[in-house]
Amino acid sequence: MAGEWVDCKLSDVCCSIDYGLTASAADHENGPKFLRITDIVPGHIDWDTVPHVVADGKTTAKYKLHDGDIVLARTGASTGTSSYVKDPPPSVFASYLVRLKTAPEFDPRFVAYYLKSDKFWAFIRGVLGDKSAQPNASATTMTAAPFRAPREKAEQRAISHILGTLDDKIEVNRKMAATLEAMARALFKSWFVDFEPVRAKAEGRDPGLPPDLAALFPDRLVESEHGEIPEGWDVGILMNALAEIEVGSRPKGGVAAYADGVPSIGAESIVGLGIFDYSKTKYVPQEYFDRMTKGRIKSRDVLLYKDGGRPGEFEPHVTLFGDGFPFQTAAINEHVYRLRANPSLGQEFLYFWLSSELVKEEMRIKGTGVAIPGLNSTQVKSLSTLFPPASVVKAFAHCAEPCVARVLAACKESHALAVLRDALLPKLISGELRVEDAERFLAERGL
């Protein structure tokens, strides 16, 4: 009957519980995709970044992932993390994952949301305890978790539909943001790395731009100390492009003692445009922030990973924060550079230049070979920098700025949707909030 709930174990709702394939990812695009723990940790599966694996037909059939499967991490710091598999390409899953297939009477997406609930995570924490340096749990142990669901599958589906609507919107925003950034980056590479409009004009070809834009580019390349560049353009060092460069700070003793205040951005949060893991947010006290004379983030600041990582290896990361994403007010710590360009170049050009593979490779070279891999301020200021005419930079900004603005807006909206989803999830999963009330709540907000 409607409204009745059933209590059992997670294993009772599964018709199949399987370990994954023991193999290594391949460096080519043959064979199925090979889903690993690292691919599910971000909260979604980006199949474009999942590697392939060499596997024969029999192996592929045994470990193949299907729509509606659930994968669950069983080892490492991510033990207990799970992901719902939706419309996967041909793919298999790795041995550190467990695949759950739900019985016909249970909605798989409802089960997937249950695995994100506080009740399930309380069980996992109890299983792991705090003594293991490398946490792990067997499939049998994890699926002994208590499970509760509406008896009627239709009610399970209604709950998963409400939460899924929010997640689907977040995924649409993520894909849109990735597409917008890729469009702006492709334009940047064409104009300022490959010099395609200049090469086309030099060869007598149509550069594929409106006449007013095409006229901004010269029709020949000339030699410079850094190779060929368009005639009339210049190459120098980043110092000559910067209006501001600084690092931040933290209170003596660090920030572990502060549960609230002003967000403090560290190197681990410098990932890429529109990417931020709110679960790792750290804070400095408001009074400390008020006394800071440097390291306060301004809208559209470019942030650069300063130092850290494994000895002998430096992998640079660059991002751009602004328009309220990820926060209206925040600071950086001593492991992050805050950069602002002169008006003649602007923040969009600065972000795409520093995050281009050309400059990242220079940063890798400069930042490797020291005890603590990283870049000091002198090295940052000495980075090679292209100086196109202001008219060309302005034309690029006219195209790129709306893309950046839409990325930041989409990511800001996604965070609000995630907060709403996380507030509704425990109430719906436990039956505290009725489906009808949740549907009415979302409808009033246009969702």
N, C-alpha and C positions, 0 to 999 in steps of 0.2 A: 504494500500500500504506500501511497505517496507520503513522503516525510519520514519514512522508516529508514534507519541506518543500520549497517552491518559492521561488526567489529571482528577482525581476524588478523592474520599475519600477512606481510607483503608477499611471502612465498605462495600463499593461498590464492592470490589473484593472478599468478603467473602460470601460463601453460608451458613456458620454456625459460630456463635460466642457463646461460651459456658463457663460457670464457672465450676470449678472443684469440686471434692468430698471433703466434710468436714469429716475428719476422722484422726486417728492417725496411724502412722506406727506401724507394728507388729514386734515382736522380733523373729519371726519364718519365715520359707520359704514357708508357704502355702499362697495361694492367689496370685493375680497379683502384679507386681511391682507398687510402689506408688511414682510417680515423684513429686518432690517438688522444690521450688525456689532454694534451696541450690544445687540441682543436675544440674541446668542449668547455674548457675553463672560462673563456670570455663571456659565456652566457648564451652564445648562439654558435651555430656551425657555419663557418664561411668556407664552403666547399672549394672555392677558388684557391684557397691557400693550403688545402689538405693534399699531401703528397700521394704518389702512387706506390704500388707494391707489385712485385713479381709474384704471380699466383696462377696455378693451373685451374682448369674449370671445376674440378672436384673440390679444391680448396675454396675457391670463390663461392661455390654453392653452399658449403658448410658455414661459412662466416659472413655470408651476404647480409647486408642491412636492407630492411624494407620500411616503407612508410608506416609510421605508428610504433616502431621499435623504440625502446628506451635504453640508453647506454649509461652505465654507472661506473665511476672511477673506483678502483679497489686498492690503490696504493699511493704513497707519497702524501704531500701536504693537501692534495686535492681529493683524498679519499672521501667518498660520499657525494661528490659533485656529480650531477647527472644532466642529461640532455635528451630532449624529445627529437626523434628523427623524422623529418618532414620532407617528402619528395626527394629522396637522396639520388645522386647519380650512381652508377655501378660502383659499389664500395663494400669494403670489409672492415672489421674492427680489430684493434690491437689487443694483445694479451692482458694488458693492465686495465682493460675495460670488461665489464660484464654486460651482456645483452639480455634485456627482459622483454618477453612477449606476453602480453596480457591475455587472460582467458576471455572468451567471447562475451561474457556477461559484464565485463568491466570496460569502461572507456579508457583507452591507453593515455590520452592526454590528461585526463583527470588524475590517473596514477602518476604521471610525470610531474604534475603540479604538487601532488602530495609529497613527492620526494624533495620538494623545495620548502616544505613546511617546517616550522619550529619543532613540531613533534618528532618528525623523522630525524632532524639534525640533533635533537637532544639524545635520541637513541644512539646515533653514530658517535657522538662525543663520549657517551657512556661506554661504548664498545672500545674505543681507541684509548681513552684515558689520557694522561699527560706524560707518560713515561717513555713512549717510543720516539726515538729520534727520526725514524722513518716509518710513519704510520702505514698500516695496511690492514685489510680485512678480507675475509673470504666471502664468496658469493652467498654461502650458506648463512654466515653470520649476519651479513647486511640484510638479507631477505627475511630474517627472523624479526625484523622491525614490526611494531604494531601498525595496523592499517585500519582506517575507518572510512566508509563511503556510503552514500545513499544506496539503498537496495535497488532502486529503479535506475537502469542505465540511462534513461532519458534525462533524469535529474543530474546524473554525473556529467552528461554531455552539456547540459545547460550551464553548469558551473564552469566546465573547461572552455566553453564558448565565450563566456564573459571574460575570463582571464586571457584566453587566446586572442580575443579581439584587440586587447591592449598590446600583447606581444607581437601580433601581426603588424600593427601600426608601427611599433618600434622597429621591426625588421624592415618595413617599407622605408622608414626614415634612414636607417643604416645604409641600405642599398642606394637610396637617392643621394645621400651624402658622399658615398664612395664614388658614384658616377659623376657628381658635380666636381669633386676634387680631381678626378681623373681627366675630366674635360679641361679644367684650368691648367693642370700640369702638362697635358699634351700640347696645349697652345704655348705654354712657357717654353717647353723643350723645342718646339718648332721654331720659335722666334729667337730664343736667346742661347740655345745650346747647339742645335743643328743648323741654324740660320737658313732655314728652308726658303723663306721669301727672297732673301738675297741671292741664294744659289739659283733659284728659278729665274730671276730677272737677269742674272749673269749669263744664263744659258739660253735666254730668249724665250723662256716658257712663261705661261700665265701663273703668277704666284697664288692664284685662287683666293684673292682678297678683294674687297670692294676697292674701287680706284683710290679713294681718299686714304685708305690704310696702306695700300701698295705703294703709294707715293712717299710714305714715311721711310721706306727701306732703300738703301743704296743698291747699285747693281754690280758691285764687285767686292771681293774679299781681299784683305791685305794682311801681310805677315805682321805678327806682334811677338813679344817675348813668350807669349802663351799659345802660340799657334795662330791660325787664320781667324780674323774677326772682320766684321763688316767695316767698310771704309767710313771713316768719320767717327767710329765708336772708339772706346778706350778700355783698357784693362788696368786695374790698380789693385789696391788692397782694401779689405773690409773697413779698416779704420777710417778711410776717407768717405765711406758711405754711411757711417753711424753718427747719430745724434746722441744716443745713450747706450751704454753697456755697463751692467753691474750685476753683482750677485747679492743674495739676501743673507739672512742669518736666522738663528734660533736661540732661545734662551739657554743660558748655561745649564747643562744637565740634560738637554734635549727636550723633546715634546711628549714623551711617553706618559707623563703625569696629567696631560690636559685632554679632557674629553670633549671640550667645546671651545669656542672662541673664534678666531679668524683662521680659515684654512691656510695651511702652509704646504706649498707645492715642492716636492722633492724630485730627484732625478728619476725615480721609479714611475712618476706620473708624466714624464715627457715621452710620449709614445707616438702621437701623430695627430693631425687635424681632426677635431671632433671626438677624440677618444679620451675617456677618463673613467677610472674605476673608483666610484664613490665609496666603496667599501674600505678603501685604503686611505681615506682622508685623515690627515693629521692636522693639529691646530696649534696656534700660539695664542696666548692670552690677549684680549683686546688692548689692555694697557701696554703690553710689549709692542704690539703692532703700532699703536699710536706714537710710540717713541722711535720707531724705525725711520731712519733717514734714507735708506735705500732698500730696494727689494720689494716695493709695493707694485703689484701688477696693475698696469693700465690696459684698457680695452684695446685689443688688436696687437698686444705685445707678442713678439716672437720669443719663444723660450728655447734654450739650447742646453742639452745634457752636458754638464761640465766634466764630471769625473765619476769613476766607479767601474764596476765590472770585474772580470777575471784578469789576473796579472798577465801582461803581455798581449792583451787584446782590447781594443777600443772600438765600440760600435756606436757611432753618433746617432742621436735622436733629436728631432726638431718638432715643435708644434707652435700653434698660434691660438691664444685664448682671447675671448672678447664677447661683447654683446650679451653679457650675463652668463656665458658658458665658460667653464663649469660653475663659476661663482660670480656674483656681483663684485665682491671684495675678497681679495686673497693676497698672499705674499709668497715669495720664493725663499728657499733656504740656501745655504752656502754651496750647494752642489748644482745650482742652476744659474745660467746667465739669462738676464732680461735684456732684450735688444730692441732698439727703435732706430729706423733708418732716417736719413735726411729726407725732407719732403720731395726732393728730386727723384728718389727711388721708391719710397713708400713701403708699407708693411707687406703688401701682397707680393711684390717683387722680392723683398728680403726673405720671406718665408719660402717661396718656391726656389730661390737661388740656393739657400742654405740646405734645403732638403733635396736638391738635385743630386744625382749619383756622382756627377763631376766633382762637386764640392765635398760630398760625404767621403769620397775616396781620399781627398786631400786631408780631411779631418782624421781619418783612420791612420794615415801615415804619421801625422803630427802627434796624435794621441797615444800611439803605441810605443813600447820600448822604455817605459818608465815604471817605477815601482807601483804607482797607482795610476792606471791608464786614465788619460783625460787631457783636457786642453786648458792651459793657463791663458790669461787674458791677452798676453802678447801674441800667442799662437792664433787665437781667435781673430785678433785685429789684423794679423798678417795673411789671412785667407785671401786667395785670389778672388777678385770680384770684377764682373763685367759692368761697364758704365755706358749703357745705350743713351741716345738722346732723350731728353725729357719728354718729347712728343711721343716717342715709341713706348716709353714706360707708362705714360698717361693712357695711351690706347690699350695697353695690356690691363692696367688697373680697371679701366672701364668695363672690360670683359670679365676679369677675375674677381673683382670685389663683390658683385652680386652672387657669384658662386660661393664665395667664402661666407657671405652673410647668410645664405640659405642653409649651408652646412651647419653653421653655429646655431641657427634657429631650429633646425630639425633635431639637433642633438640636445638642445635645451628642452624641446618638447618631449623628446624620448625620455629624458630624466624624469620629467613630471609624470609621464605615463607609467614609468617603472615604480615611482613612489606610490602612485595610486594602486597599481597592481599588487605591490607588496603589502599595502594596507588592506586590500580586499581579500587576498589569498587566505590568510588564517581564518578570517571570519566566514568565508564561503566553505572552505575545506572542513571546518568544524561544525557547520550548520548554524552558527550564531547569526549569520546574515542570510535572509531568504533570497532566493534567486530573483523573485519579482522586485524586491526592493533594490537589489544591485542593478538590475536592468533599468529601472526607473532612474536611478542615480546617474548612470552613464548616459542615458538618453537626454537628461537635462543638461548635460555637458557636451552634447553633440557627438557622442562616441557610440 
